[in-house]
């Protein structure tokens, strides 16, 4: 046998041994990772904070069908504030857009993903909010992720409420501005932070208009007063206000009379405005133009699908034409809040259709939500990390589509379940 053949005969087994050794190390790494992940999941289950996803077998609405339930269930857990996600005109607009424009653009906006219906929706949203211009995103999470990095640089400062939505927190982390966090809705602390950041070129005060976990409304009048006193701009996230707060449903800034004093608004199409998907930023035209040039979630994400745009456009048109739907919310919200308070429950927030029933214990919130489903009411227990530890709750959300009978049934079910678990007497 030649030396070459001998060498090759030795190399082949060596390669096999090396490949086998590498595969063994790979399998060991995967097994180790699996063990770490399973341990983490076991900890979530043990803490009673496991988030099971119930399967809905019908369209979204005040009455839904849930897999495993034999009858229709009352839904008090959706962000479908105005009931527009199944409104016949909104649904038909989506169907028409699908037929006319197709399922999707297969591209981002600046390449070949902008259609006239996108520009039409942006114009209507700018009109709705009474701002100069608008830019659409795949979600409001993307809108929040795409704003701060573009607007603020290392010479600037951002002042953020400590309980702002996770998407705002993540968006702020992406920017190079000096970051200051003020105590929740604490104007005195905000003023201290404004004084501390006076050397910055631009300063932006950032707050949710309505804080989704508690249903409390930001003190925008005081925030605007301080911003003007110290030369700062104001940004609000209006996901849980657009469409139904304020006399015409324009949002928190209209409710508190500061529409002309809030400079930038981010909001969603996925809640009151049709309930499908999508988010947007409205504000000064130079800002919107710059976002189109540099905002990464906008530049690197596919355009909103035409059916989604069609649905959202019709929802906005309905609200531009009349405030009747949005105005039906107030009485229904207060009916639920008053009856629950009289029954002995603690309801966080005030006068907002987000009505958190405060329970404290995560396991209790989960068990009560399960028992409510058995009584024909769909609600979900919220616990850490969605809310702080020790502040678990069942977050009830009132819709304009709910009847008084629906609300009373929900309250009666809470009373029955609350007594069973010793929450009320």
C-alpha positions in Angstrom: 0.0 0.0 0.0 1.4 3.5 -0.9 2.1 6.0 1.7 -0.8 8.2 0.3 -3.3 5.4 0.8 -2.1 4.8 4.3 -2.4 8.4 5.1 -5.9 8.6 3.7 -7.0 5.5 5.6 -5.8 7.1 8.8 -7.4 10.5 8.1 -10.9 9.1 7.4 -11.4 7.5 10.8 -9.9 10.6 12.5 -12.4 12.8 10.7 -15.2 10.5 11.8 -14.0 10.7 15.4 -13.8 14.5 15.2 -17.3 14.8 13.6 -18.8 12.5 16.2 -17.1 14.5 19.0 -18.4 17.8 17.5 -21.9 16.3 17.3 -21.8 15.1 20.8 -20.8 18.6 22.0 -23.6 20.1 20.0 -26.2 17.6 21.4 -24.8 18.4 24.9 -25.2 22.1 24.4 -28.8 21.7 23.2 -29.6 19.4 26.1 -28.1 21.9 28.5 -30.1 24.8 27.0 -33.3 22.7 27.1 -32.7 22.0 30.8 -32.3 25.7 31.5 -35.4 26.6 29.6 -37.5 23.9 31.2 -36.4 25.1 34.6 -37.4 28.6 33.8 -40.8 27.4 32.6 -41.3 25.3 35.7 -40.6 28.4 37.8 -43.3 30.3 35.9 -45.8 27.5 36.5 -44.9 27.3 40.2 -45.4 31.0 40.6 -48.9 30.8 39.2 -48.0 33.3 36.4 -48.3 30.9 33.4 -50.0 32.6 30.6 -52.2 30.1 28.8 -53.7 31.1 25.5 -57.4 30.4 25.1 -58.5 29.5 21.6 -61.3 31.6 20.2 -63.3 30.0 17.4 -65.3 33.0 16.2 -64.8 36.6 15.2 -63.8 39.2 17.8 -66.8 40.9 19.5 -68.8 41.2 22.7 -69.9 37.6 22.3 -67.4 35.0 21.2 -67.0 31.2 21.0 -64.1 29.7 23.0 -62.7 26.2 22.3 -64.0 23.9 25.0 -67.0 26.0 25.9 -70.4 24.8 24.8 -72.1 28.2 24.6 -71.4 31.8 23.6 -69.1 33.6 26.0 -69.2 37.3 27.0 -65.9 38.9 26.1 -64.6 41.5 28.6 -61.0 41.2 27.7 -60.5 42.8 24.3 -59.1 46.2 23.3 -62.1 46.4 20.8 -63.3 49.5 22.6 -65.8 50.6 19.9 -66.8 47.2 18.6 -65.4 48.1 15.2 -63.3 44.9 14.6 -66.5 43.1 13.4 -68.4 46.2 12.2 -70.0 45.2 8.8 -68.7 48.3 7.0 -65.2 47.9 8.4 -65.1 44.2 7.4 -66.5 45.0 3.9 -63.8 47.7 3.4 -61.2 45.0 4.1 -62.7 42.6 1.6 -62.9 45.4 -1.0 -59.2 46.3 -0.4 -58.2 42.6 -0.7 -59.9 42.3 -4.0 -58.6 45.5 -5.4 -55.1 45.6 -4.0 -54.2 42.0 -3.2 -53.1 40.3 0.0 -49.8 42.2 0.5 -47.0 44.2 -1.1 -44.2 41.7 -0.6 -41.9 44.7 0.0 -41.1 47.7 2.2 -42.6 51.1 1.6 -39.7 52.9 -0.2 -39.0 50.0 -2.6 -42.4 49.0 -4.1 -44.7 48.9 -1.1 -46.5 52.2 -1.1 -50.1 52.2 -2.5 -52.5 55.1 -2.7 -54.6 53.6 0.0 -51.6 53.9 2.4 -51.3 57.6 1.7 -55.0 58.0 2.0 -55.0 56.5 5.5 -52.1 58.6 6.6 -53.9 61.7 5.4 -57.1 60.8 7.3 -55.1 60.0 10.5 -53.3 63.3 10.4 -56.7 65.0 9.9 -58.2 63.0 12.8 -55.5 64.0 15.2 -55.2 67.5 13.7 -51.5 67.2 13.0 -49.4 68.0 10.0 -48.5 64.5 8.8 -48.6 60.8 9.6 -46.4 57.7 9.0 -47.7 54.2 9.2 -45.9 51.3 10.9 -46.6 47.5 11.2 -47.5 48.1 14.9 -47.4 50.9 17.5 -44.6 48.8 19.1 -42.6 49.5 15.9 -43.7 53.2 15.9 -42.3 53.5 19.4 -39.1 51.6 18.4 -38.6 53.8 15.4 -39.1 57.3 16.8 -36.6 58.1 19.6 -33.5 56.9 17.8 -34.2 59.2 14.9 -35.3 62.2 16.8 -32.9 62.3 19.7 -29.1 62.3 19.8 -26.3 62.3 22.4 -26.9 66.1 23.0 -30.5 65.6 23.9 -32.5 64.2 26.8 -35.6 62.1 27.2 -37.8 62.2 30.3 -40.0 59.1 30.7 -42.7 58.1 33.1 -41.6 55.0 35.0 -44.7 53.1 34.1 -44.6 53.7 30.4 -45.4 50.8 28.0 -42.6 48.3 27.3 -42.4 49.4 23.7 -41.6 53.0 24.8 -38.9 51.7 27.2 -37.4 49.6 24.4 -37.5 52.5 21.9 -35.8 54.8 24.3 -33.1 52.3 24.9 -32.2 52.5 21.3 -31.5 56.2 21.3 -28.3 57.9 22.5 -30.0 60.6 24.4 -29.5 61.1 28.1 -32.3 59.1 29.8 -34.2 60.3 32.9 -37.1 58.4 34.4 -39.6 60.3 36.6 -42.0 58.9 39.1 -45.3 57.8 37.8 -47.5 60.9 37.0 -45.4 62.9 39.5 -45.2 66.4 38.3 -42.8 67.5 41.0 -40.3 64.8 40.1 -40.7 65.6 36.4 -39.8 69.2 37.1 -36.7 68.1 39.0 -35.7 66.1 36.0 -36.3 69.0 33.6 -34.1 71.2 35.8 -31.5 68.5 35.8 -31.4 68.3 32.0 -31.4 72.0 31.2 -28.1 71.8 29.4 -29.4 69.4 26.8 -30.1 70.6 23.2 -33.6 69.1 22.9 -35.7 67.5 25.6 -38.7 65.3 25.1 -41.2 64.4 27.9 -42.6 60.9 27.1 -45.8 59.4 28.6 -48.6 57.1 27.9 -51.8 59.1 27.5 -53.6 56.3 29.3 -51.6 53.7 31.2 -53.0 50.3 30.0 -52.5 48.3 33.2 -54.2 50.7 35.6 -56.5 52.8 33.3 -55.2 56.0 34.8 -54.9 59.1 32.7 -51.6 61.1 32.5 -51.8 64.7 33.9 -51.2 66.2 30.5 -52.2 69.8 31.5 -49.5 69.9 34.1 -47.0 68.1 31.9 -47.6 70.6 29.1 -47.2 73.5 31.6 -43.8 72.2 32.7 -42.7 71.5 29.2 -43.4 75.0 28.1 -41.8 76.5 31.2 -38.6 74.6 30.6 -38.6 74.5 26.8 -39.3 70.8 26.2 -41.5 68.9 23.8 -44.3 66.4 24.7 -44.9 63.0 23.3 -47.8 60.7 24.2 -48.7 57.1 23.3 -52.4 57.0 22.7 -53.1 53.3 22.1 -55.7 53.1 24.9 -57.3 56.5 24.1 -57.6 57.0 20.4 -61.1 56.7 19.1 -63.1 57.1 22.3 -61.5 59.6 24.8 -62.5 63.2 24.4 -65.7 64.8 23.1 -64.9 63.6 19.5 -62.8 60.5 20.4 -59.5 62.2 19.5 -57.8 61.0 22.6 -56.3 62.1 25.9 -55.0 65.4 24.6 -58.5 66.3 23.4 -60.0 65.1 26.7 -57.7 67.5 28.7 -57.8 70.3 26.2 -54.1 70.2 25.1 -54.2 69.1 21.5 -52.2 72.1 20.4 -49.7 71.6 23.2 -48.7 67.9 22.6 -46.2 67.7 19.7 -46.0 64.0 18.8 -48.6 61.3 19.1 -48.1 57.6 18.5 -51.0 55.2 18.4 -52.4 52.0 17.0 -54.9 50.7 14.5 -55.1 47.4 16.4 -57.4 48.5 19.2 -60.3 50.9 18.7 -59.6 51.6 15.1 -60.7 48.3 13.6 -58.6 45.9 15.8 -56.4 44.4 13.1 -52.8 45.6 13.2 -50.7 48.6 12.5 -49.5 51.7 14.3 -48.5 55.3 13.4 -46.8 58.5 14.3 -48.5 61.9 13.8 -46.7 65.2 14.3 -44.7 67.9 12.5 -44.1 67.3 8.8 -40.2 67.6 9.1 -40.3 64.8 11.7 -42.4 62.5 9.6 -40.2 63.2 6.6 -37.1 62.3 8.6 -38.7 59.1 10.0 -39.4 58.0 6.4 -35.7 58.4 5.7 -34.2 56.9 8.8 -36.7 55.0 11.0 -35.5 51.4 10.9 -38.8 49.6 11.6 -40.3 51.6 8.8 -37.5 51.0 6.3 -37.0 47.3 7.0 -40.6 46.1 7.5 -43.1 45.1 4.9 -45.9 47.6 4.2 -49.2 47.1 6.0 -51.4 44.6 4.1 -54.2 46.3 2.0 -57.0 44.6 3.8 -55.7 45.9 7.1 -55.4 49.4 5.6 -58.9 49.2 4.2 -60.4 48.2 7.5 -58.6 50.9 9.4 -59.5 53.6 6.9 -63.2 52.8 7.2 -63.0 52.9 11.0 -61.4 56.3 10.9 -64.0 57.6 8.4 -66.8 56.4 10.7 -65.2 58.4 13.6 -64.6 61.5 11.5 -68.2 61.4 10.5 -69.8 61.0 14.0 -68.9 60.8 17.7 -71.9 58.7 18.5 -70.1 55.4 18.9 -67.4 56.8 21.2 -69.8 58.7 23.4 -71.7 55.6 24.3 -68.6 54.4 26.3 -68.9 56.7 29.4 -72.2 55.5 30.8 -71.3 51.8 30.3 -67.9 52.3 31.9 -69.3 54.0 35.0 -72.1 51.4 35.3 -69.5 48.6 35.6 -67.2 50.6 37.9 -70.0 51.7 40.3 -71.6 48.2 40.6 -68.2 46.5 41.2 -67.2 49.1 43.8 -70.6 48.7 45.6 -70.0 45.0 45.7 -66.7 45.5 47.5 -64.1 45.1 44.8 -61.2 47.5 44.4 -61.1 49.0 40.8 -58.0 50.9 39.8 -58.0 53.9 37.5 -61.0 56.2 37.0 -63.6 56.8 34.3 -61.7 54.7 31.7 -63.1 51.5 30.1 -59.9 49.7 31.3 -61.2 48.6 34.7 -58.5 46.6 36.6 -60.1 44.4 39.4 -57.2 44.4 41.9 -56.5 41.1 43.6 -52.8 41.2 44.5 -52.0 37.4 44.3 -51.1 36.0 40.8 -52.5 32.6 41.4 -55.8 34.0 42.7 -56.1 36.2 39.6 -55.6 33.1 37.4 -58.0 30.9 39.3 -60.7 33.6 39.4 -60.4 34.2 35.6 -60.8 30.4 35.0 -63.9 30.4 37.2 -65.3 33.4 35.4 -65.0 31.5 32.1 -67.1 28.7 33.5 -69.8 31.3 34.3 -69.7 32.5 30.7 -67.4 35.5 31.0 -64.0 35.8 29.3 -61.4 37.7 31.3 -57.7 37.1 31.9 -55.6 37.4 35.1 -52.6 39.8 34.7 -49.5 39.1 36.7 -45.7 39.6 36.7 -43.9 40.6 34.4 -46.9 42.2 32.7 -47.6 44.1 36.0 -45.4 44.5 39.1 -45.2 41.6 41.6 -47.9 41.8 44.2 -50.2 43.8 41.9 -52.0 41.0 40.0 -55.4 41.8 38.7 -58.1 40.9 36.3 -58.3 43.7 33.7 -61.8 44.1 32.5 -62.4 46.2 29.4 -65.7 47.7 28.5 -66.7 48.0 24.9 -69.3 50.2 23.2 -70.8 47.0 21.9 -71.6 45.7 25.3 -75.2 46.0 26.5 -76.2 46.9 30.0 -77.3 43.3 30.4 -73.8 42.1 29.4 -72.3 44.4 32.0 -74.7 43.3 34.8 -74.0 39.6 34.0 -70.2 40.3 34.2 -70.7 42.0 37.6 -72.9 39.1 38.9 -70.2 36.6 37.8 -67.5 38.6 39.6 -69.6 38.7 42.8 -70.2 34.9 42.7 -66.5 34.2 42.0 -65.3 36.8 44.5 -67.3 35.2 47.3 -66.0 31.7 46.4 -62.4 32.9 46.8 -63.0 35.1 49.8 -62.2 38.4 47.9 -65.6 39.9 49.0 -68.1 38.8 51.7 
